[in-house]
């Protein structure tokens, strides 16, 4: 699922949602080099996910506690809410294929 328009970005995937509706799905989001540097320094980054199951999410993420950037923690979803409406868990991980 690698997309050529993101060649110079790091691909993360939001944990899978099993909520009905909209059905089982997950979302990708892409981080630039500068965003990765911000996360490495324990900052937060705002991102928008890909569209899957007819919707996307606006997230604020940070490096998960004790993580080497393999895992990110979702701080807020869709306008400052603690949880996404379709119940994705609060984690995202580096995507590898």
Backbone torsions as a table, in degrees:
resi	resn	phi	psi	omega
1	UNK	NA	17.3	178.2
2	UNK	-66.2	134.7	-177.7
3	UNK	-112.3	129.0	-174.7
4	UNK	-61.8	-27.0	-179.8
5	UNK	-73.9	-0.4	178.1
6	UNK	-119.1	29.2	-174.9
7	UNK	-57.6	-34.9	-176.1
8	UNK	-101.2	20.8	-178.3
9	UNK	-122.8	159.9	-179.7
10	UNK	-97.3	129.0	-173.6
11	UNK	-93.8	122.9	173.0
12	UNK	-117.5	156.9	178.0
13	UNK	-127.8	132.6	176.2
14	UNK	-74.5	143.8	-178.8
15	UNK	-56.5	148.8	-175.8
16	UNK	-65.5	138.3	172.4
17	UNK	-100.7	137.2	177.6
18	UNK	-111.5	10.2	-176.2
19	UNK	-66.2	137.6	178.2
20	UNK	-117.3	121.1	-15.4
21	UNK	-72.7	167.1	18.5
22	UNK	-97.1	-0.9	-178.0
23	UNK	110.1	166.8	-177.8
24	UNK	-63.0	127.1	-179.2
25	UNK	-166.1	168.1	173.8
26	UNK	-145.6	170.3	-178.7
27	UNK	-131.2	147.3	171.2
28	UNK	-99.6	156.9	164.6
29	UNK	-146.1	156.4	-170.0
30	UNK	-123.2	134.7	-178.4
31	UNK	-114.7	136.4	176.8
32	UNK	-78.8	170.9	176.7
33	UNK	-58.1	-45.3	-179.3
34	UNK	-62.5	-38.4	177.1
35	UNK	-66.1	-37.9	177.9
36	UNK	-64.9	-39.0	177.2
37	UNK	-62.9	-42.7	177.4
38	UNK	-58.8	-44.8	179.3
39	UNK	-65.6	-39.3	178.9
40	UNK	-59.8	-33.2	179.4
41	UNK	-87.8	13.9	177.7
42	UNK	71.1	24.2	175.4
43	UNK	-87.4	-176.7	176.9
44	UNK	-116.0	156.1	-178.0
45	UNK	-136.7	137.7	174.4
46	UNK	-95.6	133.9	-179.1
47	UNK	-141.3	160.3	171.3
48	UNK	-117.9	133.7	-178.3
49	UNK	-79.6	170.8	170.5
50	UNK	-67.7	163.3	175.3
51	UNK	-87.2	121.3	174.4
52	UNK	-140.5	144.9	-177.1
53	UNK	53.8	33.6	173.7
54	UNK	80.8	11.9	-178.7
55	UNK	-155.5	166.3	173.3
56	UNK	-129.3	177.1	178.0
57	UNK	-132.7	143.8	170.2
58	UNK	-98.0	119.5	-174.0
59	UNK	-119.1	154.5	162.7
60	UNK	-117.9	124.8	-175.7
61	UNK	-123.5	158.4	173.4
62	UNK	-144.9	165.6	176.6
63	UNK	-62.4	130.5	178.5
64	UNK	-66.8	145.0	-179.4
65	UNK	-55.3	126.7	178.9
66	UNK	78.3	6.4	-175.8
67	UNK	-94.5	152.8	175.1
68	UNK	-101.2	33.8	-177.3
69	UNK	78.0	5.0	171.9
70	UNK	-69.1	-38.6	179.5
71	UNK	-116.7	139.6	173.0
72	UNK	-119.2	151.8	177.3
73	UNK	-104.0	133.0	175.6
74	UNK	-84.6	117.6	-179.2
75	UNK	-83.9	-48.8	177.4
76	UNK	-139.1	158.5	-179.4
77	UNK	-136.5	130.3	172.2
78	UNK	53.7	67.3	172.9
79	UNK	85.0	28.5	174.2
80	UNK	96.9	1.3	177.7
81	UNK	-71.1	145.0	178.6
82	UNK	-66.5	-38.0	-177.0
83	UNK	-118.9	146.8	170.6
84	UNK	-71.4	146.7	-176.0
85	UNK	-61.6	-25.2	-178.3
86	UNK	-102.1	17.6	167.4
87	UNK	67.0	35.6	166.5
88	UNK	-63.6	143.5	176.1
89	UNK	-74.0	175.3	-172.0
90	UNK	-84.7	21.6	-178.6
91	UNK	-122.0	151.9	171.4
92	UNK	-138.7	147.8	-179.4
93	UNK	-131.9	156.9	176.2
94	UNK	-55.3	134.5	-178.7
95	UNK	-95.0	131.6	174.1
96	UNK	-133.5	146.2	-178.3
97	UNK	-119.9	NA	NA
